[in-house]
Amino acid sequence: MILTGCGHAGIVNLVRHAQKVTGIQRLYGVLGGLHLRSGPIVDRTIDESAAEAPQVVVPAHCTSWAAQQALATRLPDAFLPNSVGSTFLLGAGI
């Protein structure tokens, strides 16, 4: 699981760096600010993220409404909406 506050470096770059540092290639999910607004970078980021097949995607504060909608459309089984006060229980068997 990748947790990010405001992913200025880009979520794809953050995932790749975590994979390199940990040696773990499987991405369970991402939760936090994806720093996505609009334009071609949104589609490119979603394409590369979808290739990782995350089970959970929870975009937060610095992810535009349009980017959140695109994530929900492209990754409907993984997408979870987020708002102030949201609680997420993650783990095996939960």
Residue, then its C-alpha position, 0 to 999 in steps of 0.5 A: m500500500i502506498l500512502t501519500g499526502c500530496g504526490h507531487a512526484g506523481i503516483v507512478n513515480l512513487v510506486r516505482h520508487a517504492q517497488k525499487v526500494t522494497g523489492i516488492q513488485r505487487l501493488y495492493g493499493v494507493l491512498g492519498g493525494l495523487h496530484l492530478r488535475s487535468g490534461p493528458i497526464v491524467d489518462r497516462t497516469i491512470d493507464e500506468s496505474a491500471a497496469e499495476a492492477p491495484q485492489v484499492v485506489v483512494p484519491a484524496h485532496c489534490t486529485s481533481w474531481a475530473a481525475q477522480q471520475a476518470l479513476a472511478t470509471r477506469l478502476p471501478d472495482a478498486f476505486l473508493p471515494n474519500s472525504v473528511g472523516s473517511t475510515f478505511l480498514l485494510g488487511a487480510g480477511i477484512 
